[in-house]
Amino acid sequence: MRDGHWSDRVETPRAMEECLAWGWEGMRGIVADSKASSRRTLGLCLEHKIDLVTLVPRPCALRQALEAWGQQQLALPLVVEKPGRTKAAAPRRWHGQSVMRQGEVEESDQRVVQEEVRFVVVHASQLAQQQAQASAAAPGKAAEAVADHVRQVHTRWCACRPDAEAASAEDEGRGQGRRGRQPRPWRYHTRRYGIVAESRRTRRARRGRPAKTDPAPTESGDRLVVEVEVLRHPEEDHGWTVLATTVRPEEGTDTEILQAYQDQTTTVEPGFRWIKTPAAIAPVWLEKPARIAAFAMLTVLGLLVSSIIQRQVRLYLHTHGQQVPGNKGTTAIPTAAVVLSLCAQVALVQGWIDEQVLAQVYGVQAYHRLLCNALGLDSSWYEVPSAYKSGQCSQTP
């Protein structure tokens, strides 16, 4: 667990270097998202022969080139096939192929060199539909930002032609950028800039009321103008995934690489999803490394218990062909959070009449006993204790 003062692209290679310094040479590999994709991470994995599978960020020029290469292919081989999320849905298929390309890698002495890296280019039709629906509303939001940008450009005044050309180059994305980052072009719009020579009124140099015959003071300069045109994105632009890996083709197939990346969203990420909500864990400033280590141990133990609950329930439901209520109807693959939320619906109500204690259990359903059987628990927990039973109390079905 890191302190969070650095980005994931900086923290990941640092954490790996610390593990190697502790003698963890047996580290098999790492599966990471695009936040951990960096030249230093690739260089460290190639140097120590660590298997790495990471997502190439979308703004990366190499990814855009590989997506364009994939669109030119007539047919890509089938990599992974899974059943639909519902019985009526069509099977989900991922088609792709791995290619070798030259990529920038940072070595231990901070030298950036070109190394041959394996990239797995994958296209999924179901992902293309989701991205097409999501991007349908994106141009409208981008149009508001473009309109605001146009207003700022039109009000920008330059004293001379060189200043206007430098401002135009900066707005077009040909400038140096900020903090060493290259400016990113607009994704849904294209812009054409121009420079127009104009004059504008200015303040008088002298104080006092001017004579009626004196002309109004003006100054000459240049003003930027911009024309905006909406770009058309075809359906072929959606649904692409590009993975960078240090695993050689003879050591791992494209199917194994893609499954390794997809498994993190079904095993690892859902476990940490609950700690990302404000209701789960409030901001805690531990400061001391010992406290950070203790908090990390408790978090890992909690995730282990949560993973065991999820695994046992899913295995039991799959074996016996049963289902329980989920977030969207019944499901045979509930998450640990769903299982715990189902158990939270049960309530034990106790009442006192004179010296007699009455108890009643509300909310118990058949799937609660099913969950108890799946986890090896005694379902008598959901029954009224014998000491509290009376002729007037009962248990709801």
Secondary structure, 3 states (H helix, E strand, C coil): CCCCCCCHHHHHHHHHHHHHHCCCCCCCEEEECHHHCCHHHHHHHHHHCCEEEEECCCCCHHHHHHHHHHHHCCCCCEEEEECCCCCCCCCEEEEEEEEEEEEEEECCCCCEEEEEEEEEEEEEHHHHHHHHHHHHHHHHHHHHHHHHHHHHHHCCEECCHHHHHHHHHHHHCCCCCCCCCCCCCCCCEEEEEEEEEEEEECCCCCCCCCCCCCCCCEEEEEEEEEEEEECCCCHHHCCEEEEEECCCCCCCCHHHHHHHHHHHHHHHHHHHHHHHCCCCCCCCCCCCHHHHHHHHHHHHHHHHHHHHHHHHHHHHHHHHCCCEEECCEEECCCCHHHHHHHHCCCEEEEEEECCEEEEEEECCCHHHHHHHHHHCCCHHHHCCCHHHCCCCCCECC
